[in-house]
Amino acid sequence: MSRIENFRDVVALWGSPEAMASAIGVKVEAVRKWRQRDSIPSEYWLRIVESAKSTDKPITADDLARLAARGEEPCAPQETAGAETSLG
């Protein structure tokens, strides 16, 4: 795998949900749900990065953050405090 494009690619680095679950100490069903939703909760990122490091898998915390950020919606501009409004 040359480039990590999504969280499904992260799971695929371990070869299967079973292998990833075993490596990071979670239930297989959790990893399957992550793959299905294409999202991994940040509370598991440290485990993933540590496991990846110990097995020479090419994934970093920065990679996980980049993947999470790509799924975020842009924020709407906030109203300026003290802006004049027209009442009437």
N, C-alpha and C positions, 0 to 999 in steps of 0.2 A: 504494500500500500504506500503510495508516494505522498499523498497529502491528506490531512484530516479535514474533511469538509463539513462534518456534522457529528452529533453524538453517536449515531449508529456506527460511524467509522471508528469511534473510540472503543465501543464494545467489540467490534470486529478485530481489533488488535489482539485480543485474547483468544480469538478463534471461535468462541462460543459463549453464550451467556453463562453456562455452567462453569467454564474455566474462569471467567472474570469474577463471578460470584465467589468462587472458592478462593481466588487470589486476594480479594479485598474484604472477605468476611461478611458477605451479605447473602440473603436468600436469592436463589435463582429467579424467582418470580419478580423480585425488585429489578433485577437487571433486564429482564424481558420487558417490563413496563417502561423502563428508561429507553430502551431501544424503540419500542412502539411509539412513545411520545416524542422521541428525538430530543430528550432532555435528561440531564443528570443533576440531581440536587447538589448544591455546592457543599453541603455537609459531608459528602463522600469524596470530594476532589482530592483531599490530602492522601487518603488511602489509595486512590487511583494513581496519583503521581508517584507515591512511594513504591507501589507495586511495579509501575512502568519502569522506574529507575532501576530496580533490582533485576529486571528481566530485559533491559535494553529496548524497551518499547518507546517509540518517538512521540511522547506526549508530555506536555508541561502544564503547570498551572496557568501560564499565559495562554496556552492553546485552549484550555477549557473556558477561561474567561472570554476569549475572543468568540468562541462558539456561542456562549450564553448571550453575549452582547448583540450578536447578529440577529437574535430572535426578539430583541426588545423593540417595542414601538417607540417612535420618536415622541417626546413630550410636547404637549401643546404649549404655546407661549403663555407665560403667566401674566396676569394683569399687573400693571405698574402700580405700586402703592401710592396713594395720594393722587391718582390720575383724576382729572376733572370729568365729571359725568353730567349729562344733560338731564335734568328733571323737568318735566313740564308738560 
